Amino acid sequence: MTRAQRRLATRETRLPKNQPLTRLREVDLLRFIAAVAVMLFHYTARLNAAWGPDVDPTTVFPQLSQFTRYGFLGVELFFVISGFVILMTAFGRKVGEFAIARFTRLFPAYIFAVIFTTIIVTAFSRLGNDVEPLQVLTNMTLLQEPLGIASVDGVYWSLLIELKFYFLIACLVAFGVTYRRVVSFMGLWLIATVALQAAAAQGQPVAFLDFFLFPRWSQYFIAGMALFLIHKFGSNIVLWTMVFVTWIITLSTVEKEAAGAERIVGAPINPVTMYAGITAIYLIMALVAVGGLRWLNWRFLTTLGLLTYPLYLLHEWVGWIMIDRLRESFTPWETLGIVVASMIALAWFVARFIEAPLSKSVRGALNHALQQMRSEGR
């Protein structure tokens, strides 16, 4: 075996199967910041009827909305983080273990959020967003978008993208996750992303591949995966080139994304600010990859990380309904403060008393089913 082959073999086995993963508390902080950015975007910038009929939230918060109107970039940060973290959890796992881990992370809190939001909307909403029983049941499967059914809450669209990413990583796990295979997978996915975006630009989209490879968002996940490999195995020109190419691809979509954002904000979106925001996301995650933010290691950041998912799931319609109910009794700033604090408290309650025990129970049931299948197979 040559020296180069020995180095590659060492890289591919550097993470033993049972080695515990080190929690990156700086990533917990970034996830919480992303969730808060999206929440403030929905409350103070995105067009909605919560502040009154025909009232633009940017006129209620003219100064604050200059910044929060770009809060939708929090979703892009989520996607980069997801590429980083999900690849980290895939090493050393079999398909069944990976699938159970992802299912129990995604669905218990999500199903609770669908039910809770439905109850709040049905009992308290004056905003005309009624939900139907079939809509609620379909939402619980996370297949509402492919089936042409409206989501109970608008934020759910990004969860389907995450689910597709989990599927792709599960396919990679089936072959065995090694450094070489991950890099090859990323390279092929990046080529497919460019090809599919080019086809769409020429008016010839490939619907099947667009659905499973989601080229509109895939560059963020690829960047996150490359940054994790840099974090785990060290820098090299191939990985940094992938990060650079995904950054360029993302910048090329800014003009189109800015135009789309203006339609839901109702106020100007400056492409230059978006260029800066996207670049900041890449730079911050690059710092995470090279260990530049390891000093952010306070224990409470883990708690913030645990709040992120339920906060993201629950804040939009529940928050809008609260705003609608409170705005006549409090000033806009008081209303905003009460709602933001309430959403964070609700997220803590769900994470502590609902998501954690429910996920544990579901994980146990799925592990039992997996053991049965493996025993029958033998």
C-alpha positions as CSV (number, residue, x, y, z in Angstrom):
1,M,0.0,0.0,0.0
2,T,1.4,3.4,-1.0
3,R,1.7,6.3,1.5
4,A,-1.2,8.1,-0.3
5,Q,-3.4,5.0,0.0
6,R,-2.6,4.7,3.7
7,R,-3.6,8.3,4.3
8,L,-6.9,7.8,2.5
9,A,-7.6,4.6,4.5
10,T,-6.9,6.5,7.7
11,R,-9.3,9.3,6.6
12,E,-12.1,6.8,5.8
13,T,-11.9,5.1,9.2
14,R,-11.1,8.1,11.4
15,L,-14.6,8.1,13.0
16,P,-15.2,4.7,14.6
17,K,-18.7,3.4,14.5
18,N,-19.5,3.9,18.2
19,Q,-17.5,7.1,18.8
20,P,-19.8,9.7,20.4
21,L,-20.3,12.9,18.4
22,T,-19.1,16.1,19.9
23,R,-21.9,18.7,20.2
24,L,-21.0,21.9,18.5
25,R,-22.6,24.6,20.7
26,E,-21.8,27.3,18.2
27,V,-24.1,25.5,15.7
28,D,-26.8,25.5,18.3
29,L,-26.5,29.3,18.6
30,L,-26.6,29.7,14.8
31,R,-29.7,27.6,14.5
32,F,-31.5,29.6,17.2
33,I,-30.4,32.9,15.5
34,A,-31.8,31.6,12.2
35,A,-35.1,30.6,13.8
36,V,-35.5,34.1,15.5
37,A,-34.6,35.8,12.2
38,V,-37.4,33.8,10.4
39,M,-39.8,34.6,13.2
40,L,-39.1,38.3,13.1
41,F,-39.4,38.3,9.3
42,H,-42.9,36.8,9.6
43,Y,-44.0,39.2,12.4
44,T,-42.5,42.5,11.2
45,A,-42.0,42.2,7.4
46,R,-43.9,39.5,5.6
47,L,-47.4,40.6,4.4
48,N,-50.1,39.4,6.8
49,A,-53.4,40.5,8.3
50,A,-52.4,40.1,11.9
51,W,-51.7,43.8,12.4
52,G,-55.0,44.8,10.9
53,P,-56.8,44.6,7.6
54,D,-54.6,46.0,4.8
55,V,-51.9,47.0,7.3
56,D,-48.3,46.3,6.0
57,P,-46.1,45.2,8.9
58,T,-43.2,47.2,7.5
59,T,-45.2,50.4,8.2
60,V,-45.8,49.2,11.8
61,F,-42.1,48.8,12.3
62,P,-40.4,51.0,9.7
63,Q,-37.0,51.0,11.2
64,L,-36.8,47.4,12.4
65,S,-38.2,46.0,9.2
66,Q,-35.2,47.5,7.3
67,F,-33.3,44.5,8.8
68,T,-35.9,41.9,9.5
69,R,-37.2,41.9,5.9
70,Y,-34.1,39.8,5.1
71,G,-34.9,37.3,7.9
72,F,-35.9,34.7,5.3
73,L,-32.2,34.1,4.8
74,G,-32.4,32.2,8.1
75,V,-33.8,29.3,6.1
76,E,-30.7,29.3,3.9
77,L,-28.6,29.2,7.0
78,F,-30.7,26.2,8.3
79,F,-30.0,24.3,5.0
80,V,-26.2,24.8,5.3
81,I,-26.3,23.7,8.9
82,S,-28.4,20.7,8.0
83,G,-25.8,19.6,5.4
84,F,-23.1,19.9,8.0
85,V,-24.9,18.2,10.9
86,I,-26.8,15.4,9.0
87,L,-23.6,14.2,7.4
88,M,-21.9,14.3,10.8
89,T,-24.6,12.0,12.2
90,A,-24.5,9.6,9.1
91,F,-20.9,8.4,9.7
92,G,-20.8,4.9,11.2
93,R,-24.5,4.2,11.0
94,K,-26.6,1.7,9.1
95,V,-29.6,2.7,7.0
96,G,-32.1,1.6,9.6
97,E,-30.4,3.5,12.4
98,F,-30.0,6.6,10.4
99,A,-33.7,6.5,9.3
100,I,-34.9,6.1,12.8
101,A,-32.7,8.9,14.1
102,R,-34.0,11.3,11.4
103,F,-37.6,10.2,11.7
104,T,-37.7,10.7,15.5
105,R,-36.0,14.1,15.1
106,L,-38.4,15.3,12.4
107,F,-41.9,13.9,12.9
108,P,-42.9,13.8,16.6
109,A,-42.5,17.5,17.1
110,Y,-43.9,18.2,13.6
111,I,-47.1,16.2,14.1
112,F,-47.7,17.9,17.5
113,A,-47.2,21.3,15.8
114,V,-49.8,20.4,13.1
115,I,-52.3,19.4,15.8
116,F,-51.6,22.3,18.0
117,T,-51.7,24.9,15.2
118,T,-55.0,23.4,14.0
119,I,-56.5,23.8,17.4
120,I,-55.4,27.4,17.8
121,V,-56.5,28.3,14.3
122,T,-59.9,26.6,14.8
123,A,-60.5,28.1,18.2
124,F,-59.1,31.6,18.0
125,S,-58.3,32.8,14.4
126,R,-60.1,35.7,13.0
127,L,-57.8,35.8,10.0
128,G,-59.7,33.6,7.6
129,N,-57.3,30.7,7.6
130,D,-59.7,27.8,8.3
131,V,-58.4,24.2,7.9
132,E,-60.1,21.1,6.8
133,P,-59.8,17.6,8.3
134,L,-58.3,16.1,5.2
135,Q,-55.8,18.9,5.0
136,V,-54.7,18.3,8.6
137,L,-54.4,14.5,8.1
138,T,-52.4,15.0,4.9
139,N,-50.1,17.5,6.6
140,M,-49.2,14.9,9.2
141,T,-47.5,12.8,6.4
142,L,-45.6,15.9,5.1
143,L,-46.8,15.0,1.6
144,Q,-49.2,17.9,1.3
145,E,-47.2,19.8,-1.3
146,P,-46.7,16.8,-3.8
147,L,-50.5,16.1,-3.3
148,G,-51.5,19.7,-4.0
149,I,-52.9,20.3,-0.6
150,A,-52.2,23.5,1.4
151,S,-50.0,23.4,4.5
152,V,-51.6,24.1,7.9
153,D,-48.6,26.5,8.4
154,G,-46.5,28.1,5.7
155,V,-43.1,27.1,7.3
156,Y,-43.7,23.4,6.5
157,W,-42.5,23.8,2.9
158,S,-38.8,23.6,4.1
159,L,-39.4,20.4,6.0
160,L,-40.1,18.5,2.7
161,I,-36.7,19.8,1.4
162,E,-35.1,18.4,4.5
163,L,-36.9,15.1,4.1
164,K,-35.6,14.8,0.6
165,F,-32.1,15.5,1.8
166,Y,-32.5,12.7,4.4
167,F,-33.5,10.3,1.7
168,L,-30.4,11.1,-0.4
169,I,-28.1,10.7,2.6
170,A,-29.9,7.4,3.5
171,C,-29.0,6.2,0.0
172,L,-25.4,7.1,0.6
173,V,-25.5,5.4,4.0
174,A,-26.7,2.2,2.3
175,F,-23.4,2.0,0.4
176,G,-21.4,2.9,3.5
177,V,-20.3,6.5,4.4
178,T,-16.6,7.0,3.7
179,Y,-14.7,10.2,2.9
180,R,-14.2,9.1,-0.7
181,R,-17.8,8.2,-1.3
182,V,-19.1,11.4,0.3
183,V,-16.8,13.6,-1.9
184,S,-17.9,11.6,-5.0
185,F,-21.6,12.0,-4.1
186,M,-21.2,15.7,-3.5
187,G,-19.4,16.1,-6.8
188,L,-22.1,14.3,-8.8
189,W,-24.9,16.2,-7.0
190,L,-23.2,19.5,-7.7
191,I,-22.9,18.7,-11.4
192,A,-26.6,17.7,-11.4
193,T,-27.5,20.9,-9.7
194,V,-25.8,23.0,-12.3
195,A,-27.3,21.0,-15.2
196,L,-30.8,21.1,-13.8
197,Q,-30.6,24.9,-13.1
198,A,-29.4,25.4,-16.7
199,A,-32.3,23.3,-18.0
200,A,-34.8,25.2,-16.0
201,A,-33.3,28.5,-17.2
202,Q,-33.9,27.4,-20.8
203,G,-37.5,26.4,-20.0
204,Q,-36.8,22.7,-20.0
205,P,-37.1,21.5,-16.4
206,V,-36.8,17.8,-15.6
207,A,-39.6,17.4,-13.1
208,F,-38.6,14.0,-11.6
209,L,-35.0,15.0,-11.0
210,D,-36.0,18.5,-9.8
211,F,-38.2,16.9,-7.1
212,F,-35.6,14.5,-5.7
213,L,-32.5,16.7,-6.2
214,F,-34.2,20.1,-5.5
215,P,-31.6,22.1,-7.4
216,R,-33.0,25.4,-6.2
217,W,-31.7,24.6,-2.7
218,S,-29.2,21.8,-3.1
219,Q,-26.1,24.0,-3.2
220,Y,-26.6,24.9,0.5
221,F,-26.7,21.3,1.6
222,I,-23.6,20.5,-0.5
223,A,-21.8,23.5,1.0
224,G,-22.7,22.2,4.5
225,M,-21.4,18.7,3.7
226,A,-18.1,20.0,2.3
227,L,-17.7,22.2,5.4
228,F,-18.2,19.3,7.7
229,L,-15.6,17.3,5.8
230,I,-13.2,20.2,6.3
231,H,-14.1,20.3,10.0
232,K,-13.5,16.5,10.4
233,F,-10.7,15.7,8.1
234,G,-9.0,19.0,7.4
235,S,-8.8,21.4,4.5
236,N,-8.0,20.6,0.9
237,I,-8.5,22.4,-2.4
238,V,-11.3,20.1,-3.6
239,L,-13.5,20.8,-0.6
240,W,-12.9,24.5,-0.6
241,T,-13.6,24.6,-4.4
242,M,-16.9,22.9,-3.8
243,V,-17.8,25.5,-1.1
244,F,-16.7,28.3,-3.5
245,V,-18.8,26.9,-6.4
246,T,-21.9,26.6,-4.3
247,W,-21.4,30.1,-3.1
248,I,-21.3,31.4,-6.7
249,I,-24.3,29.3,-7.6
250,T,-26.2,30.9,-4.7
251,L,-25.2,34.4,-5.6
252,S,-26.5,33.8,-9.2
253,T,-30.0,33.2,-7.8
254,V,-30.1,36.5,-5.8
255,E,-31.9,38.7,-8.3
256,K,-34.7,36.1,-8.8
257,E,-35.0,35.5,-5.0
258,A,-35.1,39.2,-4.3
259,A,-37.9,39.7,-6.7
260,G,-39.8,36.9,-5.1
261,A,-39.2,38.2,-1.6
262,E,-40.5,41.7,-2.6
263,R,-43.8,40.1,-3.5
264,I,-44.4,38.6,-0.1
265,V,-42.8,41.6,1.8
266,G,-44.4,44.4,-0.1
267,A,-41.3,46.5,0.4
268,P,-38.0,46.8,-1.6
269,I,-35.4,44.1,-1.2
270,N,-31.9,45.2,-1.9
271,P,-29.9,42.5,-3.8
272,V,-26.6,43.9,-2.5
273,T,-27.8,43.3,1.1
274,M,-28.7,39.8,0.0
275,Y,-25.3,39.2,-1.5
276,A,-23.8,40.3,1.8
277,G,-26.1,38.2,3.9
278,I,-25.5,35.0,1.9
279,T,-21.7,35.7,2.0
280,A,-21.9,36.1,5.7
281,I,-23.7,32.7,6.1
282,Y,-20.8,31.1,4.1
283,L,-18.1,32.9,6.1
284,I,-19.7,32.1,9.5
285,M,-20.1,28.4,8.6
286,A,-16.5,28.4,7.3
287,L,-15.4,29.6,10.7
288,V,-17.4,26.7,12.3
289,A,-15.6,24.3,10.0
290,V,-12.1,25.4,10.9
291,G,-12.9,25.8,14.6
292,G,-12.9,29.5,14.7
293,L,-16.1,29.6,16.8
294,R,-15.2,26.9,19.4
295,W,-15.0,29.5,22.1
296,L,-18.8,29.7,21.9
297,N,-19.1,26.8,24.2
298,W,-21.5,27.9,26.9
299,R,-23.8,25.2,28.2
300,F,-27.0,27.2,27.7
301,L,-26.5,27.3,24.0
302,T,-27.4,23.6,23.9
303,T,-30.8,24.6,25.3
304,L,-31.2,27.3,22.6
305,G,-30.5,24.6,20.0
306,L,-33.2,22.4,21.4
307,L,-35.7,25.2,21.2
308,T,-35.0,25.9,17.6
309,Y,-37.1,23.3,15.9
310,P,-40.4,23.7,17.9
311,L,-39.9,27.5,17.7
312,Y,-39.7,27.3,13.9
313,L,-42.6,24.9,13.6
314,L,-45.0,26.9,15.9
315,H,-44.3,30.6,15.5
316,E,-46.0,31.6,12.3
317,W,-49.8,31.2,12.5
318,V,-49.9,30.9,16.2
319,G,-47.9,34.1,16.5
320,W,-50.1,35.9,14.0
321,I,-53.2,34.9,15.8
322,M,-51.7,36.2,19.1
323,I,-50.8,39.5,17.4
324,D,-54.3,39.9,16.1
325,R,-55.8,39.3,19.6
326,L,-53.3,41.6,21.4
327,R,-52.8,44.5,19.0
328,E,-55.8,46.5,20.2
329,S,-54.8,46.3,23.9
330,F,-51.0,46.9,23.6
331,T,-48.6,49.1,21.5
332,P,-47.0,47.4,18.5
333,W,-43.7,47.0,20.4
334,E,-45.4,45.6,23.5
335,T,-47.4,43.2,21.3
336,L,-44.2,42.0,19.5
337,G,-42.3,41.5,22.8
338,I,-45.2,39.5,24.3
339,V,-45.6,37.3,21.3
340,V,-41.9,36.7,20.8
341,A,-41.4,35.8,24.5
342,S,-44.5,33.6,24.4
343,M,-43.3,31.7,21.4
344,I,-39.9,31.1,23.0
345,A,-41.6,29.9,26.2
346,L,-43.9,27.6,24.2
347,A,-40.9,26.2,22.3
348,W,-39.2,25.4,25.5
349,F,-42.2,23.7,26.9
350,V,-42.7,21.6,23.8
351,A,-39.0,20.7,23.6
352,R,-38.9,19.7,27.3
353,F,-42.2,18.0,27.9
354,I,-43.5,16.9,24.6
355,E,-40.8,16.4,21.9
356,A,-38.2,14.7,24.1
357,P,-40.5,12.0,25.7
358,L,-42.5,11.5,22.5
359,S,-39.3,11.1,20.4
360,K,-38.0,8.6,23.0
361,S,-41.2,6.5,22.8
362,V,-41.3,6.5,19.0
363,R,-37.6,5.7,18.8
364,G,-38.1,2.7,21.1
365,A,-41.0,1.4,19.0
366,L,-39.1,1.8,15.7
367,N,-36.0,0.1,17.1
368,H,-38.1,-2.8,18.2
369,A,-39.6,-3.0,14.7
370,L,-36.2,-2.8,13.1
371,Q,-34.9,-5.7,15.3
372,Q,-37.9,-7.8,14.3
373,M,-37.1,-7.2,10.6
374,R,-33.5,-8.1,11.1
375,S,-34.3,-11.2,13.0
376,E,-36.8,-12.3,10.3
377,G,-34.1,-11.6,7.7
378,R,-31.6,-13.8,9.5
